[in-house]
Amino acid sequence: MNVRMDKRLIELLNQHGAQITWEQFRAAYAVRMQERYDDPKAVARRAREQKRLDAELEHYRKAMAAQ
């Protein structure tokens, strides 16, 4: 689920008893984003994408050198 992070969301959470500040929410969100970034599957996916991009760049360099 994607959630738009805005202060109204925090107001609604507080109305439902969460008692959270915007700063607390942002800090928790930053922790979660770092967890997602450090996930082994995400690391492997980024490595595969970087390898693909490097190969594509090398292909274009060779094509330009051949002209």
N, C-alpha and C positions, 0 to 999 in steps of 0.2 A: 504494500500500500504506500502510495506517495502522499505526503502531507505538505501543504503549503505552510511554511513556517512564518507565522505572523503573530503579532501581539494579541489579536482577537482569539486565537487558538488558546493562548495562555489564560486569557480571561475566562473562556469556557471551561477549561480544565479546573481552574480555581473555583468556579461556580459549582462544579461537581465534586469538590473536596480535595483536589490534588495539592493545593497550596504550593505552587511552584512559581519561581520568578523567571523572567525572560533570560536572565544570565544563567540560571541553573539549567534551563532548557538548552541553551546554546552550548554549555559545557558538556552536558550529557550527549548532545548530538555530535559534538566534536569527538568524543570518546568512541561513539558508535561508528562514525565515519572512519576513524583510524583502524578500528577492528575490521571493518569491511575491506579497507585498503591492504591490511596485513594478512588477510585470509589467503591460505596457500593456493586455492583455486584462482583467486584474483591475481596473485603474483604470477602464476603460470600463464594465465590468459594475457597479462601485459607482456610477458617475455615472448610469447608466441607472436603477438601483434608487432612487437619491436623487431623480431627476426624477419617477419614478412615485410615490414616497411624498409628495413635495411636492404633486403634482397631487391625490392622494387627500386630503391634509390640507386643501387649498383647497376641495375639493368638500364636505367635512364642515363647514368654516367657513361656506360659503355656505348650506348646509342649516340650520345652527344660527341663522344670521342671519335666515333666512326665517321662522322660527317665531315 
